[in-house]
């Protein structure tokens, strides 16, 4: 899930539509609403956020500082006009990247994933090297060599051959690979893929999507890379 913050409803609506077209869940708030939310959000809600997208509003440097106190997710700012001075202020506040508008949502997704790899790279390497049941504090960003996951709208590849997946199954795979070695509950997986404030979707749909995904991966890889334990959750073990 991506969080959009801008005082202009039209900007939030435009980017939300772009995320929807890519099948990525998103949620938008005004800066005032967001400031209250970030200070009171639960850990499970924060863990579901894959990136924060901040529009061009006056208090976004302070907003970014508040995000960084609670989350390590990528923070990307949008710039209506180019300004070196403002860009330096934003970087100093903890923002990871500044993109001039217009920008395609797929570029935002790709940049957010690149930031995630850089920020969490050391923990990801530890997660990949440790046994699946070892306690993990980080998140892996890619699977073993046979499987490549791109996180930017492209289908994954197995042995260099694209594996066509429905969007929900692809997003589930991306979420599990990003959290490789960590036990992910059904609720965490649902929140990450559908968003913490999704309406009209039952949490149980995750089980059906995961079941279909596991069958496809097992057929292509020759083994099931997703470990599932009833009442406990799922672990991507590669």
Beta strands, then each sheet from edge to edge (+ up, - down):
strand 1: 2-5
strand 2: 26-29
strand 3: 51-54
strand 4: 74-79
strand 5: 97-100
strand 6: 147-148
strand 7: 157-158
strand 8: 161-162
strand 9: 226-229
strand 10: 233-236
sheet 1: 2+ 1+ 3+ 4+ 5+
sheet 2: 6+ 7- 8+
sheet 3: 9+ 10-
end
